[in-house]
Amino acid sequence: MDGAAPPAVTVEAGQCDLLLVSYLGIDFRNKGERVYRLLDSSLIFKGPLPLAGQTLRYEISIDRFVHNGDTTLFFFSYDCFADDRLILQLRDACAGFFTQEELDASLGVVTSDRDRAARAALTPGYFKPLARTDVTHLDADALELLAQGRPGDVFGPEHAQDEGLNPALRLPGPMLRMVDEVTIDRLGGPRGLGKLTAVKRLTPDAWYFTCHFPDDPVLAGSLVAEGAVQLLQIELLHLGMHLTLPDARFQTVTDERIDVQVRGQITPEHREIRYEVEITDITLLPRPTVRADIIVHLGDKPAIRMRNLGLQVREKDGAPYRPGTGGVPVFLGRRNRSGEAAMINELHLAHAAKGLLDVAMGPEFEIYRDSRAPYIPNGDFRFVDRVMSLKGTRGDLKPGAEMVTEYDSPDDAWYYRQNSHPHMPNCVYMESSLQAAIFLGYYLGATLKDPSQQYSIRNLDGRATLVRDIDLRGKTIRHHSKLLMTSAVSGAVLQNFSYELSADGEVFYTGESLFGYFSEAALANQVGLDNGGYTAPWIEQEQPAAEQVRRIELTPDAPWFTDPDGGHLRLPGEHFDLVDHVDLVAGGGRFGQGYLHGARAVRPDEWYFSCHFHRDPVMPGSLGVEAVLQALRLFVLEQNLAADIDAPRFAMATGVEMGWKYRGQILRDDRELRFDVHVKEVRRESGRLLVIADAELWKPGLRIYQLTDAAIEVRSATDPA
């Protein structure tokens, strides 16, 4: 595998525990009546796997012996060095000498109540593959193609890379290959991150029995673990993780403990072993990585368990992995679905969201390794995947610079499942366009002229129009952002951008927005929309009669959140749980067309704070807008405005330009947000109902958002538009 030793060889070369215990005289006690078996161990990789030409040196210690009748257990550890560099530690290892009767009596790996509780406590997760495939079953021929370095021939063209890239990212050849058939469930396992099942068919006279041990053939635990490693290699390729780098190796994750229990022996009498691999974590940081728990079965008996086995794709020493000076890199291996070369890819955008900024943007940004700096949103709220092209020069912030970026919108994304109709909600349109725009300015170096200043980024103003409402599930959104203006003022840098979003060559969303990079002092002096004064909501100013005000509690069991039969209007939920209650005045508001005053308690642990922004948590303004749009949907439901529409569905309003102004943020300790919605127009057109409103949003004591022409529409589900 391109000169790197596999984990099995690295671990198995530490056979000196058996040599040491033999040297100490264990054979005089066992008298040839007992055989050696490893029971428990913990592995901690401390560095990259060894390379051809290096010498492995093991320093081993037997820490203690335990005797139980004629049975001897011993506990040992070792440090493994490649030349003079520590690369592996074995800790808390236990082995013993057993009779055949004792081995036959093993119950296998026993799952305790504590184990079951820990598994039940795992939280659901989600990871979007970098390349899509419908392939879920791999036979021997497919595994051989992966051993030849041809993932595109197995999983499809999205997984292919240019010839000559990543020669080391392949499975071992037939002799060391420890799986023969693999089934992949991408959303399986306790976290929904994936599950792999596999079998290795055993041959009684195979080399792995004849070599281990003389007169006592048994499959080495290190080879069983090698099969688990190979399954993680397959999973990394299945997810498309190899696409992020041009010249990488598979490497075990370092400085993390891998616990191994062995409670059964695999002998020539067994015809196969079966792996169950449950993925527990998938991440792009610091490099594309999967972690898993593994059970190996002999028939129905769980014989071996491995916990927290981690594997990653990591560049070779000296290989390119990030943009160079100036931000325009050599080709880093990633092409989009159309075969167009990406400038930087998902790995870099993950770092721009929650990692090392220099990995995302080049060595000039190393100055931020020890200080706080702006990040784009992360996790469930990051909606940019790749940079395809840049027209502009780092350090030149004059108008005219342009950037083309892309976002792959998966058909099973949370925002489709949780929206009241499975089309893209407004907040994703807004965020995807705004994140692409701010990345252009940041990538050009908006903050680099004052590296000692710690900035936060905030959206100030904007306007946007949905030109056409199309179903974006499973499609690639392409952003075209253009820098219109940069202005440096005391404690801030302001930038204005225009942008358009397209899919399959069709523009569907356009807009323009102003952003600011602000110092901590500038943010501490925010005065909202009213220069620090308090402007009361309409309901406080006008004090309508009690009988005119209807309080609507939006509890999870409210009828507006359920749609048991389909074809009915409903409100979104889960991540879109943004409103606790609404006070509705049917003929109220600034325009006399209807008024809603909404409120939502804000908890410090709201999901969006950890996503927006890293080290600078604020509620996204787009979610404040989403709360207003929910209130408009509730207005339609409460007033029964869509009664004459067959199979109605909510949709984003097309052809209506919404404007916004932000002069403050909802923070973790703000406790509550409130908002006013003033319906200004209810318009019925051919095939749709359109509701347009102006709105405002408050944090405690301060009015901070202002929206003009926030709009929703209702159309028939049979309308393809």
Salt bridges, closest charged atoms under 4 A:
ASP2 OD2 - LYS316 NZ 2.15
GLU12 OE2 - HIS212 NE2 3.94
ASP40 OD1 - ARG263 NH2 3.06
GLU59 OE2 - ARG57 NH1 2.55
ASP79 OD1 - ARG91 NH2 2.76
ASP92 OD2 - ARG257 NH2 2.44
GLU102 OE1 - ARG34 NH1 2.80
ASP113 OD1 - ARG116 NH2 2.59
ASP115 OD2 - ARG305 NH1 3.35
ASP115 OD1 - ARG307 NH2 2.45
GLU144 OE1 - ARG177 NH2 2.85
ASP153 OD2 - ARG150 NE 2.70
GLU158 OE2 - ARG337 NE 3.65
ASP162 OD1 - ARG335 NE 2.91
ASP180 OD1 - LYS200 NZ 3.94
GLU181 OE2 - HIS137 NE2 2.78
GLU181 OE1 - ARG201 NH2 2.48
ASP216 OD2 - ARG37 NH1 2.86
GLU235 OE1 - HIS238 ND1 3.77
ASP247 OD1 - LYS316 NZ 2.93
ASP255 OD1 - LYS46 NZ 2.69
GLU256 OE2 - ARG291 NH2 2.74
ASP259 OD1 - ARG257 NE 2.91
GLU276 OE2 - ARG274 NH1 2.90
GLU276 OE1 - HIS297 NE2 3.85
GLU278 OE2 - ARG119 NH2 2.46
ASP281 OD2 - ARG291 NH1 2.62
GLU315 OE1 - ARG287 NE 2.76
GLU340 OE1 - ARG478 NH1 3.18
GLU346 OE2 - ARG334 NH2 2.72
GLU346 OE2 - ARG386 NH1 2.83
ASP358 OD2 - ARG322 NH1 2.77
ASP358 OD2 - ARG369 NH2 2.73
GLU364 OE1 - ARG394 NH1 3.00
GLU366 OE2 - ARG322 NH2 2.95
ASP380 OD2 - HIS575 NE2 2.86
ASP385 OD2 - LYS128 NZ 2.60
ASP385 OD1 - ARG382 NH1 3.91
ASP396 OD1 - LYS398 NZ 2.89
GLU402 OE2 - LYS391 NZ 3.74
GLU402 OE1 - HIS480 NE2 2.56
GLU406 OE1 - ARG386 NH2 2.86
GLU406 OE2 - ARG478 NH1 2.68
ASP408 OD2 - ARG386 NH1 2.87
ASP412 OD2 - ARG186 NH2 2.65
ASP461 OD1 - ARG663 NH1 3.27
ASP469 OD2 - ARG715 NH1 3.08
ASP471 OD2 - HIS423 NE2 3.63
ASP471 OD2 - ARG473 NH2 2.49
ASP504 OD2 - LYS475 NZ 3.45
GLU506 OE2 - ARG468 NE 3.14
GLU512 OE1 - ARG463 NH2 2.95
ASP530 OD1 - ARG703 NH2 2.59
GLU540 OE2 - ARG674 NH1 2.86
GLU553 OE2 - ARG551 NH1 3.83
ASP563 OD2 - ARG570 NE 3.92
ASP577 OD2 - ARG600 NH2 3.89
ASP580 OD1 - ARG600 NE 3.73
ASP583 OD1 - ARG551 NE 2.39
ASP605 OD1 - ARG603 NE 3.09
GLU606 OE2 - ARG600 NH1 2.80
GLU606 OE1 - ARG603 NH2 3.52
ASP616 OD2 - ARG458 NH1 2.78
GLU638 OE1 - ARG550 NH1 1.88
ASP644 OD1 - ARG684 NH1 3.50
GLU657 OE2 - ARG463 NH1 3.15
ASP670 OD2 - LYS699 NZ 3.15
ASP676 OD1 - HIS597 ND1 2.79
ASP676 OD2 - HIS678 NE2 3.86
GLU681 OE2 - ARG683 NE 2.89
GLU685 OE2 - ARG683 NH1 3.03
GLU685 OE1 - ARG688 NE 2.80
ASP694 OD1 - LYS680 NZ 3.18
GLU696 OE1 - ARG590 NH2 3.13
GLU696 OE1 - HIS678 NE2 3.74
GLU696 OE2 - ARG703 NH1 2.79
ASP709 OD1 - LYS680 NZ 3.01
GLU713 OE1 - ARG688 NH1 2.54
GLU713 OE2 - ARG715 NH2 2.51
ASP719 OD2 - ARG715 NE 3.99
